[in-house]
Amino acid sequence: MLYVVRHAKAEEHSFTKKDFDRDLVETGVMRANDIAHQLKALIPAMDDKTLVISSTATRAAHTAEIFCQVLGYPLEHIQWQPAIYEAHYLFLMKQINDVSANYDTVFLFGHNPGVSDFVEYISNRFVDLKTAHVACLQLEENIDFSTLSANTATLTAVITEC
């Protein structure tokens, strides 16, 4: 399974802080917690065959940490990838294609438009992921992360609200 998560609601843009450094607002933290708890009720427990990859932008990193705490994934195992910030969907595809065969579940935390475009590319289904939304994707039979490409996954759900 592949879970693609857009970061939760962040501070508004301003001239006093770089976009990369914008943190989550209180409602973003609460919504991320709520959606992570909803996801936890729907998926099996995370194990050593699960990998979490996240942008290092503050809002995405904080969202990944919230989800990992709720889902029971060790924060020290998160694979931080600075280049996910403002990444094109084909770069995200490359990140997933590089995942070791040791993993059967991946969580990817990132930003729009890249994450929504990525979901559409691999599932052929239009999705506009709003803040903290989770796209749940099942890889087709005989497809693993290294061979994932256009139209080789099925969008099974988008978790949006509790």
Residue, then its C-alpha position, 0 to 999 in steps of 0.5 A: m500500500l502507498y499512502v500519500v499525505r499532504h501536509a496539514k494547514a500551515e501559517e499564511h505566507s508572510f514576508t517575515k518567514k520563508d515559505f519552507d519554514r511555515d509551521l502548522v496552525e492549531t487547527g492544522v495540528m488538530r486535523a492531522n491528529d484526527i485524520a491520523h486516528q481515523l487512518k489508524a482505525l482503517i489500516p494494520a499496525m505499522d511494522d518494520k516493512t513500513l517506510v515513511i518518507s517526508s519533506t523537511a519543510t516544517r509543515a510537512a515534517h510536523t505533519a509526518e511526526i503527528f501521523c507517526q506518533v498516532l500510528g506508532y512509527p518511530l520518529e527516528h526511522i522517518q526518511w527525510q528528503p529535502a527535495i520533496y519540497e516543491a517537487h514535481y510528481l515525476f521526482l516523487m515517482k523516482q523517490i518511490n521507485d527507489v524504495s527497497a524491496n524490503y518495504d511493502t507499505v510507504f507513507l509519503f508526506g509532501h506538498n501540492p501540486g506535486v502530491s496530487d499530481f503524483v496520485e493522478y499520475i499513478s492512479n489515473r484518477f483526479v485528486d486535489l488533496k487538501t491539507a492533511h488529506v490522505a490518498c490510499l493507493q493499492l499497487e496492482e498485482n505484480i507491481d512493486f514500488s520499483t515498477l510503479s509507474a503511470n496507471t499502475a495503482t488503484l486509488t482506494a480511498v481519500i481520507t478527508e475528515c473524521 
